[in-house]
Amino acid sequence: MRRGLILACVVTVGFSAEPRVQFNEVAAQVGLTFHHENGASKEKLMPETFGSGVAVIDFDADGWPDLFFANGADMAHGKPSPGNALFRNVGGKFVDVTAKAGVAGNGMFATGPAAGDYDNDGYPDLFVGGYNNRQLFHNNGDGTFTDVTAKAGVGGTGWVSSAAWFDYDRDGYLDLFVVRYLEYDIKNAPYCGYQQAGYRMYCDPQQFDGVPAQLFHNNHDGTFTDVSRKVGIANRAGKGLGVVIGDVDLDGWPDIFVTNDGVRNFLYRNKGDGTFADTTYSAGVGFDMNGKAMAGMGTEIADYDGDGLPDIFLTAFSREYNTLYRNLGKLNFEDVTLKAGLQSGFLTLAFGTKLFDYDNDGDLDIYCTNGHVTDNVELYDPQLSYKQTDLLYENVGGGKLVDVSAMSGPAFRIKHVGRGAAVVDFDNDGDLDIVIADIGARALLFRNDGGNRNHWLMISARGRESNRFGQGSKVRVTAGGRTMLREINATGSYLTTSDIRLHIGLGAARVADRLVIEWPSGKKQALENVAADQCLTLDEANAVR
């Protein structure tokens, strides 16, 4: 394996024992003015509480990550959406470029956006799911997008929740996985809750049938083929909300984990022959520690305990635990929620989530954005609330996490109703920030102040034989006496796409002793003695088999 390194940017940051990281909410300060419309009404239509998500997408390829917000609509009164919004990042400030870009949408209640470069032209495209609708926007490379839904063959019905781009067959082109939720008709929505003034509530998903997910294979010519049944993922038993992609068994093929609402989760193992096997039961990731199906929302795959095996995390309903499954190897998992110290999330209702290294100390911490689905929940359970503060768990080693929300800055004292959540270094200062799509309210941006006191690397990938942004590549970094496994992967959370750039904290180490990337093509390349606090571009042209 030979070296392959292009220096993209360098930021000099010194290590010091300063106070802990603080998060500050700065959306208005940096020009992020998006306000979500959920159409809250006395009819309590379920999409009103479902929310919408956010996609991190560097649509103009200038190295500054931009933000796309899906927007809802006032469905009870038949009003179309006021429109999605695209904010261009101009050196850490945001400018609304929606009109010029042409991504306001078709008026649907939009839910989960997914960014990915499906034609490998270097400009990420945008899929937007919605209630009984969806759109695919092709990035023209000139700051504009074109709606190619019909031409591409990814149209369809069904209430879309989350979506994910990934190369399931490793042919070098991203395919599209679309999660769908319930058979729900707003024109025939039942009354739920007590028959008493003020007590009507949003209905329980148990009252409705689920809708199977879809997998669209990329035909390499701008079109897609629905292969859902052929590959084995068209399961009507699901009521899908979140999806994350990751190679949980480290066989080189990307697997799929789907959270479902009130029924078991799905873990689809990629068999490497173009099909998937449902291994949920044997893997032990379908239910909680008591054998109960959860209301699973957001989800992540990442190696939280540093043992080199990707673990699975999901967020759940109030009076359910946000659940952490530790990977024991050989497709076996153990529920370590209580062992790990995640008890404080029992009364929250979490949606978006990320496993990320907020303090750059080299291990992965856990973030959850919270907010109930029932806006009058206090009438039914005085211990619960509609607006909630968020959760941040610091990884303290040994498989343990500690709730540090209360001491992590004013942003974690804001009560709000979070849904989609992504991580992104929006100001390119070397630490990861959090962007949240609230329901029926303005978007929030939690700026990370102090995470860059530790050292870090930011990696962008340039695929050649593999997909353009190297999604699915495994990166192993050795620094400070330990080796960290990460995957280049923007999927996960809830209705959301995060930054495709891979961020790795190095702690006090000023140099990464060794960095190895394994591309989806099977090629590898290695770098030695890589200086910290810089952005790197790794080019597959420099890799070998």
C-alpha positions, 0 to 999 in steps of 0.5 A: 500500500502506498501513500495517497494524500492531498492537503485540503486545508490546515487549522492550527489548534493547540492542546490544553486542559481548558474547561469542558466543551460548551454548546451555544445556540447560534442559528439566528446569529449565522443567518439560519432562519428556517421555520418548520410548518407542521400544520398543527390542528385540532384534527390531530393528523399524525403527520403534524407530529411526525416532523421533518429532517435536515440534510448536510449537503455541500451542493456547490462543492466549495468545502463549506457544508450547506444545509437543506431543510425539508418542510411540512404543510398545513394538511388539515386545511389543504394548504401546500407547504411553504417550501423546503429551504436550502442555505448556502454556507458562506464561510460559516454564515448562511444565505437562503438560496432556495429560489435559485436552486429550485428545491422548494418542492412540490408542496407535499409534507416533506419528511426525510431528505437524503443527500448523495451523489448518485451519478458520481459527478462530484455534486451531491444530489437530493432525495426528499421523502414525504407523506404519500409523495417524494422527489429526486433533485439532480444537482446540475453543478451550477447551483441549481437542481432539476426534479428528475423523479419520474425520469429516474424511476424512484416515484411512488406512494406511501408515507416516506420517513427516512431514506439512505444512499448506499452502494449495496452491491459495491458496483461504484454507484449509490443505490437508494433505500426508502423507509415507509411508515403507515397506511394512513389516510388524513381524510379518514383520520380517526378520533383518538384520546378521551372524548373530552375537550382538550384531550384529543391526541395523536393516534397510536401507530398500532391502529394502522398497518405498516408499509414495506420499505423500498430499495432502488438499484442504480442502473448507472444511466440516471435511472433506478430499478425497484428491487425490493422483493428481489433482494429480500427487504420488502417486509410489510410487518415494518412501520419504519422510522429510522435507517442506518447503513453499516458493515456490522459483521465486517465482511466488506458488505454494507448492512441495513438496520431499520427502527420500527414504531411499536414492532421489532426492528429489522437487521438486514445482513448483506449476503454479498450476492445482491440479496439480504437476510433478516438476521434480527432474531439471531442477532438479538437486536429486535427488542429491548432487554425485556423482550419488548418491541419499542417505538424505535425512532433514530438510529446509529451504527458505530464502534462506541467502545473501541473494540473494533466492532460496530455497535447499534444504538437507537432512540425510543419512546418515553418510558422506554430506554434509548437502547445500545446494542454492543457487538459481540462479534459473529452477528451477536449483540448484547443490550448494554443500555443499563450497563453503559449508563443510559438510564437518564433517557427513560422519561424523554422521547428522543428522535434524532441521534448521533454517535460522534466525538464532540470533545475530540478525545478519540471516542464516540459520545452520544447525542439525542434530540428530544420532544414528545409526539403528544402536545397535550401529554401532561394531561395524560402523564404529569411526569412527561412534557411536550417540549424537552431538553436534549441529552449528551452522554460523554464516553468515559471509557470502559464501555461507560457513558455519563450524562453531561447535558446539564454542564455542556452549555446553554444550548442544552437548557433549551426546551424544544421539540426536536426531530431530525438532527445532524452533526457537521463542522459548519464553521470548519474549526475542527469540532463537530456542531449539531443542527436540529430540525424542530417541529413547527418551530425554527431550526436550531444550531448548537455550535461546539465551543471548545471541542477543538482544544483536542486534536483532530482530522477531517477526511474527505474521500475521492472515489474512482472505482468506488462511489464518488465520495467513498461512502462505505469506506472503512478508516482505521487511525492509530494515534496516542496508543490506540486504533480507532475504526470509523466508516465514511457514512452520512446515514443514520439519525432520524429523517436526516443526512449528516456531513459525509466528511469523516471527523476523527478526534485524536485527543492530545496526539499531534500526529496520527501514527498510521491511517489506513483506508479500505475502499468499497472496491477492496483497494487500500492505502496507508499514510504514516505520521499524519499531522493533526488538525487538518483536512485531508482528501484521500484519492482512490487513485492512490490505492492498491489491492 
